[in-house]
Amino acid sequence: MNERLEKQMAFLLEIDKEKKIKRQTILSDGSRQENDAEHAWHMAIMTYLLSEYANEKIDVLKTMMMVLCHDLVEVYAGDTFAYDEAAKQSQQQREKKAADRLFGLLPEDQNQKIRSLWEEFEEAKTPEALFAHTMDNLQPTMLNAAAGGISWKEWGVHIDQILERNKLTGKGSKDLWNYSYSCLISPNVENGNIKK
């Protein structure tokens, strides 16, 4: 039996669990919560289509892989809602432990490659990581706005929390941050979906 292939298949089956991880973000039609796999797929397409708005030239394929991989650790660590301050206290520790376990299923060379993409995203220093964070912030904002601010209202989210959450968005793309703020966030502050 091919040991390398067995490890790859084990990893691929394990990450199928990402489809069961529910996020707080509601689909654009307001019908239900999205799952992590849907979130990752959406961001990968967004990365391809919106890469022209990156502040710096990016490796689009690398960035797409980064957005596809960055939440895989939630298979074990669970989703941490952006505005759940209590859960965020243990998020880093839970996700690092999950990364060790999950990426450790892969052959060593692929473990290192996927792990390095995940770590690069977490460090948020490279143009690719910064643009990936832009996608990670823009995607739920877009869906929340389209769904009438359901998640923002349910959690009583304040504009200050959104600004803090989006502190890296403009570093990946000033154009997309300006669009997000003026077309998605500000109207929801004005109509009361986001608290002042």
C-alpha positions in Angstrom: 0.0 0.0 0.0 1.2 3.5 -0.8 1.8 5.2 2.6 1.9 8.7 1.2 -1.4 8.3 -0.6 -3.0 6.8 2.6 -1.9 9.8 4.6 -3.3 12.2 1.9 -6.6 10.4 1.8 -6.9 10.4 5.6 -6.4 14.1 5.6 -8.9 14.7 2.8 -11.5 12.7 4.6 -10.8 14.5 7.9 -11.2 17.9 6.4 -14.6 16.9 5.0 -15.7 17.7 8.6 -15.3 21.3 7.8 -18.7 21.1 6.1 -20.3 20.6 9.5 -18.7 23.6 11.2 -21.4 26.3 11.3 -20.5 29.9 11.3 -22.5 32.8 12.7 -22.7 34.4 9.3 -26.1 33.9 7.6 -26.4 33.2 3.9 -27.2 36.2 1.7 -30.9 35.2 1.6 -31.1 34.9 5.4 -32.2 31.3 5.2 -29.5 29.7 7.4 -25.9 29.9 8.7 -23.1 29.1 6.3 -20.6 26.5 7.1 -16.8 26.8 7.0 -16.4 25.0 3.7 -18.9 27.3 2.0 -17.0 30.3 3.5 -13.7 29.0 2.2 -15.1 28.3 -1.3 -16.6 31.8 -1.5 -13.4 33.5 -0.4 -11.4 31.5 -3.0 -13.6 32.7 -5.8 -13.5 36.3 -4.3 -9.7 36.2 -4.2 -9.6 35.3 -7.9 -12.1 37.9 -9.0 -11.0 40.7 -6.7 -7.2 40.3 -6.7 -6.8 43.3 -9.0 -7.7 45.5 -5.9 -4.9 44.2 -3.8 -2.6 47.0 -2.5 0.4 45.0 -3.7 0.9 42.4 -6.4 -0.1 39.0 -4.9 0.4 35.4 -5.9 -3.3 34.7 -6.5 -3.0 30.9 -6.4 -1.1 31.0 -3.1 -3.7 33.4 -1.7 -6.5 31.2 -2.8 -4.9 28.2 -1.1 -4.4 30.3 2.1 -8.1 31.2 2.3 -9.0 27.6 1.6 -6.7 26.3 4.4 -6.9 29.0 7.1 -10.1 27.7 8.8 -9.3 23.9 8.4 -8.2 23.9 12.0 -11.8 24.6 13.0 -12.5 20.9 12.3 -11.0 20.4 15.8 -11.0 23.9 17.3 -14.5 24.9 16.3 -15.5 28.3 14.9 -14.8 31.4 17.0 -17.3 34.1 16.2 -15.5 37.4 15.5 -17.4 39.2 18.2 -17.4 36.6 20.9 -14.8 38.1 23.2 -14.8 35.2 25.7 -14.1 32.5 23.0 -11.4 34.6 21.4 -9.4 34.3 24.7 -8.6 30.6 24.0 -8.8 30.7 20.2 -5.0 30.9 19.4 -4.2 28.0 21.7 -7.1 25.8 20.5 -6.2 26.5 16.8 -2.5 25.8 17.2 -3.2 22.5 18.9 -5.7 21.7 16.1 -3.1 22.6 13.4 -0.6 20.2 15.0 -3.1 17.4 15.0 -4.7 18.0 11.6 -1.7 18.9 9.4 0.2 16.1 11.1 -2.0 13.7 9.2 -0.2 14.7 5.9 3.1 13.5 4.6 5.8 15.7 6.1 6.5 17.8 3.0 2.8 18.7 2.6 2.4 19.1 6.3 5.1 21.8 6.1 3.5 23.5 3.1 0.0 23.7 4.4 1.2 24.6 7.9 3.3 27.4 6.5 0.3 28.8 4.6 -1.8 28.7 7.8 1.0 30.3 9.8 1.5 33.0 7.2 -2.2 33.9 7.3 -2.0 34.0 11.1 1.0 36.3 11.1 -0.7 38.7 8.6 2.5 40.3 7.3 2.9 39.3 3.6 0.8 40.9 0.8 -0.9 37.5 0.3 -1.8 37.1 4.0 -3.1 40.7 4.2 -5.3 40.2 1.1 -6.5 36.9 2.6 -7.5 38.8 5.7 -9.3 41.3 3.5 -11.3 38.5 2.0 -12.0 36.9 5.4 -13.4 40.2 6.6 -15.2 41.3 3.4 -17.1 38.0 2.8 -19.1 37.9 6.1 -19.7 41.7 5.9 -21.1 41.3 2.4 -23.4 38.4 3.5 -24.5 40.2 6.7 -25.4 43.3 4.8 -27.3 41.3 2.1 -29.2 39.4 4.8 -30.4 42.5 6.5 -27.8 42.5 9.3 -29.2 39.4 11.0 -26.0 38.4 12.7 -25.0 41.9 13.7 -28.5 42.5 15.3 -28.5 39.1 17.0 -25.1 39.7 18.7 -25.7 43.4 19.3 -22.5 44.3 17.4 -21.2 47.9 17.7 -19.4 49.8 15.0 -16.2 49.9 17.2 -16.1 46.1 17.2 -16.4 46.1 13.4 -13.7 48.6 13.0 -11.4 46.6 15.3 -12.2 43.4 13.4 -11.4 45.2 10.1 -8.1 46.8 11.2 -6.2 44.7 8.6 -8.8 45.0 5.8 -7.4 48.2 4.3 -3.8 46.8 4.6 -4.8 44.2 2.0 -6.9 46.4 -0.1 -7.7 50.1 0.5 -10.3 49.9 -2.4 -12.2 47.0 -0.9 -12.1 48.4 2.6 -13.5 51.7 1.3 -16.2 49.8 -0.5 -17.0 47.7 2.5 -17.2 50.7 4.8 -19.2 53.0 2.6 -21.5 50.5 0.9 -21.9 47.7 3.5 -21.1 48.9 7.0 -22.2 52.6 7.1 -25.7 51.9 5.7 -26.2 49.3 8.5 -25.1 51.8 11.1 -27.6 54.3 9.8 -30.5 51.8 9.8 -29.6 50.5 13.2 -28.4 47.0 12.3 -25.0 47.9 13.7 -25.0 49.8 17.0 -23.2 53.2 17.3 
